[in-house]
Amino acid sequence: MTAHRYVKDPAAFQAWLYTKRSLGAGVTKTRMTITDGPDTWSISLENPGVLAKMLHDIGKSGRKVWAASASQAAIRLAKAANVDVGELTWLYCASTAFAVAEPNRIRDDDGAADSAEKRPITSAQTARAALLRIQALASTAMPRVRRAMLESCRQEMQWRKAQLRGWRVDTEFLERELDSRQEILHRAKVEHRVDFLNADSDDGAARIHDWLRGVGIIAQNRFGAPSLSSDDYDHALVPDSLEARVRWREFKRIRSAASRVAKLREIRRSIRDGRVFARYAHHRARTGRGAFSRPALQNIARDLRPVLVADPGFVLVSLDLDQVEPRVAAALSGDATMQADLASGDIYASLAEQIWGRVDAELRNQAKVALLAVLYGRGARGLANQLTIPVNDAEALIAGIWGTYPQLAKYKKELERRDVAKKPGLTHDGRCVSLSPRGEYQALNGRIQSEACGVLYAGVKRALGELGGDAAFLAIHDELVVQVRDADSEHAKRVLKAALTTTLNGVEITGEPVTLGTAWRKA
């Protein structure tokens, strides 16, 4: 490998750029390196003028350069060179491409921009690692997947300005909510003599389990191992007694307060100058959904969302896709009855009518909870816990759904066969579908989530292409939130409506835009 320094021969660097081959980049606190394998070119980040010239040369060449964590690399370069991060569209994210082509092997390599902070590694090493990764993907991925890799990388670029700007925090709201939740935990500790905030330690978890077992409750995961995670509540064994049901509800209430305390503390630790500067990883989850970290923003509870606020003079405008899981399920499965129920305007009322022969508010709610439960891969015990009904009734309700939507049931079994055979296929936008990490029974949910996020991100790209990257605020679950001037809110609503309305296999997917005001909240 031959090492060169840009500052010594910029003309030679320009000529080198125009030779066609893959390029990898690594960025540390002090240096940027670009390599094609045999040759490397590096530059210090301490000379803004020369660095800006090098970045301009790369952009002018029209070449793609791959970095392990391109957002953080781009932000670091933009700061060092005093250039607009939105201009660095030649810097593509190798981690995003990897997530598209290899979702079963996603790993936490928050990468190039801060790798030197984690371990002794040079910018040349991170550049070579990014290059090797993208060369391997280019040689193995199908053309359709390669196109999806590039499109996903362009989607990732739209969130760089938001990460550089950061998200304003309402610190008064944060402290008020934190005090309130901590008081709940304090009272619970005094009353029950258990520290519910200490569930992560072996001793703390054991004490909570002992408290639950005092009334016969076994908190476990689907394998029967002890678990206090909310993801495993459906697998808990709760005796059919008033005392057990009351304690289980109390446990969930207290643990909810504990999780909110942990989240608020995480946000508070991350505040710098009144903002948090979370990092965004596109397609970080196995389903293809993006994720924010340091702090995580995607799992802020709805009642805590007002902790994030718009910049002064701006408002937040949101569009949350309506009934996206049932709509995607109907589109993918081709179930004519399900599609007709969606077209009726209220799929849950239609489902209740078909299962029970009548509909009222309670039956509609049961139908809604049950349909979403089966789409999420929940079983009868979990549904029984959620609706507080006998397991036999939950089994009958689930059977009623599959009987009403037979093509959906057939599609579910087909996905499970594909999952067992380790051939889950591709999404409509060309991304590889992940195998279900929790078993084939989750295959339907995994496919729905993978397709739904593709629908959302395609709409996000269209919306931000119209409004500009400065408008990006959050894309969480099935919702896009943008930040615009108050006078532009009506225009933003029209843009969101047009950009996020689409059809999937003939099924319309849309939502209604809403002006939220200055604080993030559930519309």
C-alpha positions in Angstrom: 0.0 0.0 0.0 1.4 3.4 -1.0 0.6 6.4 1.2 0.2 9.9 -0.2 -0.6 13.2 1.4 -3.1 15.4 -0.4 -1.4 18.7 0.7 1.8 17.7 -1.2 0.2 16.9 -4.6 -3.5 17.8 -5.0 -3.2 17.5 -8.8 -2.1 13.9 -8.5 -5.0 13.2 -6.2 -7.5 14.6 -8.7 -6.1 12.4 -11.4 -6.2 9.4 -9.1 -9.9 10.0 -8.3 -10.9 9.6 -12.0 -9.7 6.0 -12.2 -12.8 3.9 -11.8 -12.9 1.6 -8.8 -14.4 1.5 -5.3 -13.2 3.9 -2.7 -13.3 3.7 1.1 -12.9 6.5 3.6 -12.0 6.7 7.3 -12.3 9.7 9.5 -10.9 10.2 13.0 -10.7 13.2 15.2 -7.6 14.4 13.4 -7.4 12.8 9.9 -9.3 11.7 6.8 -8.0 8.9 4.6 -9.4 7.7 1.2 -8.2 4.4 -0.3 -8.8 2.1 -3.3 -6.7 -0.6 -1.7 -3.2 -0.2 -3.2 -3.1 3.6 -2.6 -4.2 5.8 0.2 -4.5 9.6 0.4 -4.8 11.4 3.7 -5.2 14.9 5.0 -5.2 16.5 8.4 -8.5 17.9 9.7 -6.6 20.8 11.2 -6.3 22.8 8.0 -9.9 23.8 7.1 -9.0 25.5 3.8 -7.1 22.6 2.3 -9.6 20.1 3.6 -12.5 22.0 2.0 -10.5 22.0 -1.3 -10.1 18.2 -1.0 -13.8 17.6 -0.3 -14.6 19.8 -3.3 -12.4 17.8 -5.5 -14.1 14.6 -4.4 -17.5 16.0 -5.0 -16.5 17.4 -8.4 -15.3 14.0 -9.5 -18.7 12.4 -9.1 -17.2 9.4 -7.3 -18.9 7.5 -4.5 -16.8 7.1 -1.4 -17.9 4.6 1.3 -17.5 5.1 5.0 -18.6 2.7 7.8 -20.7 5.4 9.5 -21.1 8.0 6.9 -23.3 10.4 8.9 -20.8 10.8 11.7 -17.9 11.0 9.2 -19.8 13.7 7.2 -20.6 15.7 10.3 -17.0 15.7 11.5 -15.8 16.7 8.0 -18.4 19.5 7.7 -17.4 20.9 11.1 -13.6 20.7 10.4 -13.9 22.2 6.9 -16.7 24.7 7.7 -18.8 23.4 4.8 -22.5 22.4 4.5 -22.9 18.8 5.5 -25.6 18.6 2.9 -23.0 19.0 0.2 -21.2 15.8 1.1 -23.6 13.6 -0.9 -20.7 11.6 -2.4 -20.1 10.0 1.1 -22.1 6.8 1.2 -22.8 4.7 4.3 -21.3 1.2 4.1 -23.2 0.2 7.2 -26.5 1.1 5.6 -25.6 -0.9 2.5 -24.6 -3.8 4.6 -27.9 -3.7 6.5 -29.8 -3.8 3.2 -28.0 -6.8 1.9 -27.2 -8.7 5.1 -29.9 -7.8 7.7 -29.2 -11.1 9.6 -25.7 -9.9 10.3 -26.3 -6.4 11.4 -23.8 -5.4 14.0 -23.1 -2.4 16.1 -20.2 -0.8 14.3 -21.1 2.9 14.8 -17.9 3.2 13.0 -15.5 5.4 11.2 -16.1 8.8 12.6 -15.5 7.8 16.2 -13.7 4.5 16.1 -10.5 6.0 17.3 -12.3 6.9 20.5 -13.1 3.2 21.1 -9.9 1.5 20.2 -6.4 2.3 18.7 -7.2 2.4 15.0 -6.2 4.7 12.2 -8.2 6.4 9.5 -6.4 4.2 7.0 -7.6 1.1 8.7 -11.2 2.2 8.9 -11.1 3.3 5.3 -9.8 -0.1 4.2 -12.5 -1.9 6.3 -15.2 0.1 4.6 -13.7 -0.6 1.2 -13.5 -4.3 1.8 -17.1 -4.4 3.0 -18.5 -2.6 0.0 -16.4 -4.7 -2.4 -17.7 -7.9 -0.9 -21.3 -6.7 -1.2 -20.9 -5.5 -4.8 -19.6 -8.9 -5.8 -22.4 -10.9 -4.1 -25.6 -8.8 -4.1 -28.1 -9.1 -6.9 -28.6 -6.0 -9.1 -32.0 -5.2 -7.4 -30.4 -5.4 -4.0 -27.5 -3.1 -5.1 -30.0 -0.6 -6.3 -31.8 -0.8 -2.9 -28.4 -0.3 -1.2 -27.8 3.0 -3.1 -31.4 4.3 -2.5 -31.2 3.5 1.2 -27.9 5.4 1.4 -29.5 8.4 -0.2 -32.3 8.2 2.4 -29.7 8.1 5.2 -28.1 11.3 3.9 -31.3 13.3 4.5 -30.8 12.9 8.3 -27.3 14.4 8.5 -28.5 18.0 9.0 -30.8 17.0 11.8 -27.9 15.2 13.6 -25.6 18.2 13.2 -28.3 20.6 14.5 -29.4 18.4 17.3 -32.8 18.2 19.0 -33.9 20.9 21.5 -34.9 19.6 24.9 -37.5 21.1 27.2 -35.5 20.7 30.4 -38.2 22.0 32.6 -40.6 19.3 31.3 -37.8 16.7 31.7 -37.1 17.6 35.3 -40.8 17.8 36.2 -41.6 14.4 34.7 -38.5 12.9 36.2 -39.5 14.0 39.7 -43.0 12.7 39.2 -41.8 9.2 38.1 -39.1 9.0 40.8 -41.8 9.7 43.4 -43.8 6.8 42.2 -40.8 4.5 42.5 -40.0 5.9 46.0 -43.5 5.1 47.2 -43.4 1.7 45.6 -40.1 0.9 47.3 -41.4 2.0 50.7 -44.7 0.1 50.3 -43.4 -3.1 48.7 -39.8 -3.0 50.0 -38.5 -3.7 46.5 -36.3 -1.4 44.4 -38.0 -1.7 40.9 -35.3 0.6 39.3 -32.7 -2.1 40.1 -34.1 -4.8 37.8 -30.8 -5.0 35.8 -28.8 -6.4 38.6 -29.0 -10.0 39.6 -30.0 -9.2 43.1 -32.5 -6.6 42.2 -34.2 -8.8 39.6 -34.3 -11.7 42.1 -36.1 -9.5 44.6 -38.7 -8.5 42.0 -39.3 -12.1 41.0 -39.7 -13.1 44.6 -42.3 -10.3 45.1 -44.2 -11.6 42.1 -44.0 -15.2 43.1 -45.5 -14.3 46.4 -48.9 -14.4 44.6 -47.9 -17.2 42.2 -46.8 -15.0 39.2 -44.0 -16.4 37.1 -42.4 -13.7 34.9 -40.7 -15.5 32.1 -39.8 -15.4 28.4 -41.1 -17.7 25.7 -38.4 -20.3 26.6 -39.4 -20.3 30.3 -36.4 -18.4 31.5 -37.0 -15.6 34.1 -37.6 -12.3 32.4 -38.9 -8.9 33.6 -38.7 -7.4 30.1 -41.9 -5.8 28.8 -41.3 -7.7 25.6 -42.0 -10.9 27.5 -45.1 -9.9 29.5 -47.2 -12.0 27.1 -45.4 -15.1 28.3 -45.9 -14.5 32.0 -47.9 -17.0 34.0 -50.5 -15.0 36.0 -52.9 -17.1 38.2 -56.6 -16.4 37.7 -57.0 -14.7 41.1 -57.9 -11.1 42.0 -54.7 -10.8 44.1 -52.5 -12.0 41.3 -54.2 -9.7 38.7 -53.9 -6.7 41.0 -50.2 -7.3 41.7 -49.5 -7.9 38.0 -51.1 -4.6 37.1 -49.1 -2.9 39.9 -45.9 -4.4 38.6 -46.5 -3.2 35.1 -47.4 0.3 36.4 -44.2 0.6 38.5 -42.0 -0.9 35.8 -43.5 1.6 33.4 -42.4 4.4 35.7 -39.0 2.9 36.1 -38.5 2.7 32.3 -39.5 6.4 32.0 -37.0 7.3 34.7 -34.3 5.5 32.9 -35.2 7.2 29.6 -35.3 10.7 31.1 -32.0 10.1 32.8 -30.5 8.9 29.5 -31.7 12.1 27.8 -30.5 14.3 30.6 -27.0 12.8 30.5 -26.8 13.5 26.7 -27.8 17.2 26.8 -25.2 19.7 25.5 -26.2 23.4 25.3 -29.9 22.5 25.6 -29.8 19.9 22.9 -29.2 16.2 22.4 -27.1 15.1 19.4 -28.4 11.6 18.7 -26.8 9.5 16.1 -29.0 8.0 13.4 -28.4 4.6 11.8 -30.6 3.8 8.8 -32.0 0.2 8.7 -30.4 -0.5 12.0 -33.1 -2.9 13.2 -33.5 -6.3 11.5 -36.8 -5.2 10.1 -35.1 -2.3 8.3 -36.3 0.4 10.6 -33.8 3.2 11.5 -32.7 3.8 15.0 -31.3 6.8 17.0 -28.7 6.3 19.7 -26.9 8.3 22.3 -29.7 8.9 23.3 -32.2 6.5 21.7 -35.1 8.7 20.5 -37.3 6.0 18.9 -38.4 4.5 22.2 -39.5 7.6 24.0 -42.9 6.9 25.6 -45.8 8.9 24.1 -46.4 10.8 27.3 -42.7 11.9 27.4 -42.6 13.0 23.7 -43.0 16.8 24.6 -39.4 16.6 26.0 -38.3 17.3 22.4 -39.3 20.7 21.0 -38.9 22.6 17.8 -36.4 25.4 17.3 -37.5 28.9 18.2 -39.9 30.3 15.5 -40.7 26.8 14.2 -43.5 24.3 14.6 -43.7 20.5 14.1 -45.9 19.0 11.5 -46.6 15.2 11.5 -48.1 12.5 9.5 -48.6 9.1 11.0 -49.6 6.4 8.5 -53.1 5.1 9.3 -53.6 1.4 10.0 -50.4 0.6 8.2 -49.9 -2.9 9.6 -53.3 -4.2 8.4 -53.0 -2.4 5.1 -49.5 -3.9 4.4 -50.8 -7.3 5.5 -53.7 -7.1 3.1 -51.5 -5.9 0.3 -48.9 -8.6 0.7 -51.3 -11.5 1.3 -53.9 -10.5 -1.3 -56.7 -11.3 1.1 -59.8 -10.0 -0.7 -62.0 -9.9 2.5 -59.3 -8.0 4.4 -58.9 -5.5 1.6 -62.7 -5.0 1.4 -62.9 -4.5 5.2 -60.2 -1.8 4.9 -62.1 -0.2 2.0 -65.2 0.0 4.2 -63.4 2.6 6.4 -63.3 0.6 9.6 -61.7 -2.8 9.4 -62.0 -3.4 13.1 -65.8 -2.9 13.1 -66.1 -5.1 10.0 -64.0 -7.8 11.6 -66.1 -7.7 14.8 -69.3 -8.0 12.7 -67.9 -11.1 10.9 -66.7 -12.8 14.0 -69.6 -12.1 16.4 -72.4 -11.1 14.0 -72.7 -7.8 15.7 -70.6 -4.9 16.7 -70.3 -2.5 19.6 -67.5 -0.4 21.1 -66.2 -3.3 23.3 -66.3 -5.9 20.5 -64.6 -3.5 18.1 -61.8 -2.9 20.6 -61.4 -6.6 21.1 -61.2 -7.1 17.3 -58.7 -4.4 17.0 -56.4 -5.7 19.7 -56.7 -9.2 18.5 -55.9 -8.4 14.9 -52.9 -6.3 15.8 -51.8 -9.1 18.2 -51.8 -11.8 15.5 -50.1 -9.5 13.1 -47.4 -9.0 15.7 -47.1 -12.7 16.2 -48.6 -12.9 19.7 -50.3 -16.1 20.9 -53.4 -16.8 22.9 -51.8 -16.4 26.3 -50.5 -12.9 25.4 -53.8 -11.8 23.9 -55.7 -13.2 27.0 -53.4 -11.1 29.3 -53.9 -8.0 27.1 -57.7 -8.3 27.0 -58.1 -9.8 30.5 -60.1 -12.7 29.1 -59.7 -16.5 29.5 -57.1 -18.2 27.2 -59.9 -20.3 25.6 -61.7 -17.2 24.6 -58.5 -15.7 23.2 -57.9 -18.9 21.2 -61.4 -18.7 19.7 -60.9 -15.0 18.8 -57.6 -15.8 17.0 -59.2 -18.7 15.2 -62.0 -16.3 14.2 -59.5 -13.9 12.6 -57.8 -16.6 10.6 -61.2 -17.9 9.5 -62.3 -14.4 8.4 -59.0 -13.8 6.5 -58.0 -17.3 5.1 -55.6 -15.9 2.5 -53.8 -14.0 5.2 -53.5 -17.3 7.1 -52.2 -19.1 4.1 -49.7 -16.3 3.5 -48.5 -16.5 7.1 -47.8 -20.2 6.7 -45.9 -19.6 3.5 -43.7 -17.0 5.2 -43.0 -19.5 8.0 -42.0 -22.1 5.5 -39.6 -19.6 3.9 -38.2 -18.6 7.3 -37.5 -22.3 8.2 -35.8 -22.8 4.8 -33.8 -19.6 5.4 -35.1 -18.0 2.2 -37.2 -15.0 3.3 -36.9 -13.1 0.0 -36.9 -9.4 -0.8 -39.1 -6.5 0.0 -40.8 -4.5 -2.7 -38.0 -2.0 -2.7 -35.3 -4.7 -3.0 -34.0 -5.0 0.5 -33.3 -8.5 1.8 -35.7 -9.6 4.5 -34.3 -10.8 7.8 -34.9 -14.2 9.2 -37.1 -14.1 12.4 -34.7 -14.0 15.4 -37.4 -15.2 17.7 -38.7 -18.1 15.6 -40.7 -18.5 12.5 -44.0 -17.6 14.3 -42.7 -14.0 13.9 -42.2 -14.3 10.2 -45.4 -12.5 9.3 -44.7 -9.6 11.6 -41.1 -9.3 10.4 -42.3 -9.1 6.8 -45.0 -6.5 7.5 -42.5 -4.3 9.4 -39.9 -4.6 6.7 -42.4 -3.6 4.0 -44.0 -0.9 6.1 -40.6 0.8 6.8 -39.9 0.7 3.1 -43.2 2.5 2.4 -42.4 5.1 5.1 -38.8 5.8 4.0 -39.7 6.2 0.4 -42.3 8.8 1.4 -39.8 10.5 3.8 -37.4 10.9 0.9 -40.1 12.4 -1.3 -41.2 14.8 1.5 -37.7 15.9 2.5 -36.8 16.3 -1.2 -39.5 18.9 -1.4 -39.1 20.6 2.0 -35.3 20.3 2.3 -33.1 18.4 4.7 -33.3 21.3 7.2 -37.0 20.2 7.8 -36.1 16.7 9.0 -37.0 16.2 12.7 -37.9 12.5 13.3 -39.0 9.4 11.5 -40.3 7.1 14.2 -42.2 3.9 13.6 -44.8 4.9 11.0 -44.6 8.6 11.5 -42.7 11.5 9.9 -42.3 14.7 11.8 -40.8 17.8 10.2 -39.9 21.2 11.5 -41.0 24.3 9.5 -41.7 27.9 10.0 -45.2 28.5 11.5 -46.2 30.3 8.3 -45.2 27.3 6.2 -47.1 24.7 8.2 -50.1 24.4 5.8 -47.7 23.9 2.9 -45.8 21.3 4.9 -49.1 19.4 5.5 -49.9 19.3 1.8 -46.4 18.1 1.1 -46.6 15.3 3.7 -50.0 14.2 2.4 -48.8 13.9 -1.2 -45.4 12.4 -0.4 -46.6 9.7 2.0 -49.7 8.6 0.2 -49.0 5.6 -1.9 -50.4 2.2 -2.9 -48.9 -1.3 -2.3 -50.4 -4.0 -4.5 -53.4 -1.8 -5.0 -54.0 -1.1 -1.3 -53.8 2.6 -0.5 -51.6 3.6 2.4 -51.9 7.2 3.7 -52.5 9.3 6.8 -53.7 12.7 7.8 -51.1 15.5 8.5 -51.4 17.4 11.7 -49.7 20.5 13.0 -48.4 19.5 16.5 -47.2 22.9 17.7 -43.8 23.5 19.2 -43.5 20.2 21.1 -43.5 16.6 19.8 -46.6 14.7 20.9 -49.0 12.0 19.7 -51.5 13.6 17.3 
